[in-house]
Amino acid sequence: MSARPTPTFGAGYDVAEAGPRLGFFTDTSVCIGCKACEVACKEWNLVPTDGPLALSGDSYDNTTALGASTWRHVAFVEQATAADGLRWLMSSDVCKHCSSAACMEVCPTGALFRTEFGSVVVQPDICNGCGYCVPACPFGVIDRREGDGRAFKCTLCYDRLKDGMEPACAKACPTDSIQFGPLEELRARAGERVEELHRAGVAEARLYLEDEAGGVGGAGAFFLLLDEPEVYGLPPDPVSTTRDLPRLWRAAAVAAGALAAGVAAAFAAGGRR
């Protein structure tokens, strides 16, 4: 049997025994806003509630955003339209498990690591609560839990994957809006779905984060949207927040070298005098 090729997921990740990278494709066109994914995520991962459930006052949503205690969030977007007066856009959001994961790159303790499935996971027992990862995420996914201080986010149900099971949210989704599997297969399926919607007259259907040449180097969770990303609360052109660090470090090194040379020259000139 020939050796399996070694996949690489982001800088410095190289696991010879890893299989195909796994992730999510979320087809928002069939999301019904039932929030079964949110419930399944909380139940399986023992994620605490944020207090008594109540409407936010802004929409029928009762969780409003991703956070340390909301690893799956179903957005409710109400839009006025000229055709029928009103339409709802619903989308189950989650950690993107970026190929270029800034949260992992800035973590000083190694609490964030890349798994053999290509996902990014926080190890709570190693997290020191510094919070560097929070502003590093271009999607505002990761956060620290009140009263605890440590960072938490979606793990792609790492424990379930190791036992050959799909993530709880995908398992619970009644419409297959959340699809799980090898990313290469999901991208092909997503492309076919967009073409199908275009043929049906849904010209605004588009994919988000499926491009591996994007600003986060591709993602382990990508989406089919029916409007601009901003409508769903997503950045239109996300980039890794650590993208420019190598250039900045080089510039700092050059500046430090120039300063040191200037100081040395000044001392040498003083010595001659």
VOGU-3710 file (C-alpha; in Angstrom, 3 decimals, decimal comma):
1> msarptptfg> 0,000/0,000/0,000  1,410/3,398/-0,965  2,030/5,989/1,703  -0,702/8,546/2,208  0,338/12,090/1,120  1,051/14,483/3,932  -1,459/17,377/4,086  -0,379/20,763/5,381  -2,864/22,991/7,180  -1,351/26,402/7,845
11> agydvaeagp> 2,197/27,368/8,670  4,192/24,781/10,553  1,546/22,042/10,501  2,711/18,734/9,082  1,201/15,451/10,241  2,219/12,385/8,246  -0,638/10,235/9,496  -3,386/12,820/9,018  -6,278/11,993/6,711  -8,174/14,471/4,544
21> rlgfftdtsv> -8,945/17,789/6,195  -12,454/17,811/7,652  -14,824/20,712/8,133  -18,229/22,302/7,661  -20,174/23,577/4,658  -23,178/25,596/5,813  -25,881/26,100/3,177  -27,834/29,053/4,552  -30,469/28,721/1,825  -32,005/25,749/3,670
31> cigckaceva> -31,481/26,931/7,265  -34,859/27,211/9,043  -33,559/28,851/12,202  -34,595/25,998/14,472  -31,415/26,342/16,569  -31,133/22,565/16,971  -27,415/22,994/16,239  -27,009/25,435/19,126  -28,752/23,075/21,538  -26,835/20,001/20,361
41> ckewnlvptd> -23,524/21,863/20,681  -24,268/22,971/24,232  -25,526/19,551/25,305  -22,651/17,519/23,892  -19,860/19,888/24,908  -21,398/20,827/28,275  -21,273/24,494/27,304  -22,950/26,618/30,001  -25,826/28,966/29,292  -25,409/32,731/29,390
51> gplalsgdsy> -28,345/33,056/31,775  -32,110/32,699/31,255  -33,095/32,556/27,585  -34,773/35,752/26,420  -35,262/37,643/23,183  -32,572/40,234/22,546  -35,011/42,956/21,555  -33,301/43,333/18,182  -34,751/40,207/16,568  -36,125/36,771/17,374
61> dnttalgast> -32,561/35,696/18,144  -31,819/34,855/21,776  -28,043/34,332/21,650  -27,003/37,262/19,380  -23,374/36,248/18,731  -20,666/33,636/19,062  -18,728/33,622/22,312  -17,103/31,529/25,003  -20,484/30,026/25,925  -22,036/30,071/22,430
71> wrhvafveqa> -20,007/27,964/20,018  -22,799/27,814/17,436  -24,990/30,829/16,730  -27,936/30,977/14,343  -28,268/34,504/13,009  -31,752/35,849/12,240  -31,644/38,629/9,630  -34,949/40,302/8,788  -34,976/42,165/5,468  -37,578/44,359/3,802
81> taadglrwlm> -37,946/43,533/0,101  -39,757/45,237/-2,752  -41,217/41,950/-3,977  -42,991/40,474/-0,960  -42,303/42,962/1,805  -40,177/40,740/4,054  -37,707/37,892/3,974  -35,681/36,100/6,620  -32,056/35,164/6,163  -30,807/32,575/8,643
91> ssdvckhcss> -27,320/31,222/9,043  -25,652/28,989/11,605  -22,289/30,581/12,344  -19,301/28,833/13,921  -15,521/29,061/14,317  -13,906/29,064/10,869  -10,891/26,897/11,874  -8,720/29,094/9,640  -5,771/27,658/7,754  -3,803/30,708/8,872
101> aacmevcptg> -5,082/30,794/12,460  -3,974/34,023/14,122  -5,443/32,937/17,463  -3,115/29,959/17,520  -0,108/31,972/16,348  -0,367/34,564/19,144  -1,044/32,100/21,979  1,982/32,243/24,347  1,283/28,946/26,145  0,468/26,608/23,252
111> alfrtefgsv> -3,096/26,212/24,532  -4,353/26,455/20,944  -3,230/23,642/18,664  -3,987/22,184/15,236  -5,488/18,708/15,283  -4,952/15,861/12,845  -8,296/16,825/11,252  -7,124/20,377/10,494  -9,276/21,995/13,180  -8,034/24,477/15,798
121> vvqpdicngc> -8,759/23,540/19,417  -8,246/25,286/22,769  -6,851/23,211/25,644  -8,522/24,816/28,684  -6,049/23,278/31,119  -3,172/25,105/29,397  -4,935/28,419/28,705  -3,725/31,125/31,118  -6,503/33,578/30,271  -4,178/36,193/28,750
131> gycvpacpfg> -6,760/36,976/26,053  -4,278/37,550/23,215  -6,332/35,256/20,989  -9,510/37,334/21,341  -8,485/40,390/19,262  -6,391/38,172/16,974  -9,489/36,447/15,527  -10,718/38,375/12,446  -14,230/36,954/12,952  -14,726/37,717/16,635
141> vidrregdgr> -15,259/34,021/17,367  -13,107/33,308/20,403  -13,740/34,886/23,781  -13,038/34,432/27,477  -15,679/33,088/29,837  -16,808/35,363/32,665  -15,824/34,114/36,108  -13,283/31,786/34,505  -11,091/33,985/32,342  -10,051/31,196/29,984
151> afkctlcydr> -10,801/31,200/26,250  -13,300/28,813/24,683  -14,677/28,144/21,196  -15,862/25,386/18,856  -13,611/22,313/18,796  -15,263/20,741/15,722  -16,315/18,140/18,319  -12,756/16,802/18,414  -13,733/14,017/20,806  -16,478/12,832/18,451
161> lkdgmepaca> -14,176/12,926/15,418  -11,651/10,708/17,178  -14,440/8,148/17,641  -15,509/8,357/13,991  -18,654/10,425/14,646  -19,707/13,673/13,007  -19,983/16,878/15,080  -23,121/17,196/17,188  -24,412/20,284/15,366  -24,289/18,621/11,934
171> kacptdsiqf> -25,877/15,478/13,353  -28,781/17,495/14,773  -29,457/19,710/11,726  -32,838/18,601/10,285  -32,391/20,203/6,840  -28,718/19,372/6,156  -27,942/23,071/6,218  -24,814/22,089/8,185  -22,865/19,509/6,188  -19,727/17,836/7,504
181> gpleelrara> -16,997/15,901/5,742  -13,728/16,195/3,790  -13,372/19,812/2,693  -12,460/18,907/-0,869  -15,745/17,016/-1,262  -17,718/19,776/0,438  -16,290/22,433/-1,889  -17,337/20,419/-4,941  -20,822/19,940/-3,478  -21,068/23,631/-2,641
191> gerveelhra> -20,120/24,658/-6,170  -22,865/22,445/-7,576  -25,366/23,904/-5,127  -24,542/27,482/-6,161  -24,980/26,575/-9,816  -28,318/24,952/-8,988  -29,523/28,088/-7,222  -28,357/30,315/-10,070  -30,306/28,187/-12,555  -33,338/28,595/-10,284
201> gvaearlyle> -33,008/32,372/-10,488  -31,270/32,980/-7,145  -28,546/35,147/-8,633  -27,326/36,453/-5,270  -26,164/33,013/-4,057  -22,427/32,983/-3,435  -19,775/31,080/-1,459  -17,840/32,607/1,427  -14,423/31,409/2,674  -14,194/28,448/0,287
211> deaggvggag> -11,180/29,952/-1,523  -7,881/28,633/-0,171  -6,155/31,694/-1,630  -8,177/33,992/0,640  -6,904/36,185/3,440  -7,031/33,394/6,038  -5,578/30,803/3,652  -8,838/28,907/3,424  -11,065/27,785/6,261  -12,395/24,641/7,843
221> affllldepe> -15,889/26,145/7,783  -17,296/27,912/4,743  -20,763/29,130/3,780  -23,273/29,567/0,988  -24,809/33,015/1,463  -27,809/34,695/-0,143  -26,526/38,238/0,342  -23,343/40,145/1,104  -21,302/38,795/4,056  -21,859/42,000/6,030
231> vyglppdpvs> -25,600/41,282/6,120  -24,820/38,164/8,165  -22,362/39,987/10,401  -19,335/38,535/8,582  -16,303/40,573/7,418  -16,347/40,964/3,616  -12,618/40,410/3,079  -11,127/38,802/6,193  -7,361/38,518/6,546  -5,174/36,946/9,185
241> ttrdlprlwr> -4,351/39,569/11,789  -0,811/38,196/11,986  -0,281/38,384/8,230  2,096/41,371/8,408  4,032/40,284/11,496  7,024/38,815/9,591  7,407/42,064/7,638  7,076/44,138/10,807  9,649/42,015/12,644  12,066/42,375/9,719
251> aaavaagala> 11,542/46,138/9,705  12,097/46,262/13,474  15,274/44,217/13,113  16,565/46,558/10,400  15,733/49,596/12,557  17,413/48,042/15,596  20,467/47,237/13,511  20,639/50,791/12,192  20,289/52,178/15,722  23,025/49,898/17,022
261> agvaaafaag> 25,296/50,906/14,152  24,604/54,577/14,848  25,399/54,181/18,552  28,600/52,284/17,736  29,634/54,972/15,269  28,979/57,680/17,860  31,120/55,904/20,448  33,871/55,370/17,895  33,833/59,050/16,932  33,953/60,066/20,610
271> grr> 36,891/57,762/21,220  38,871/59,344/18,381  38,311/62,764/19,841
//
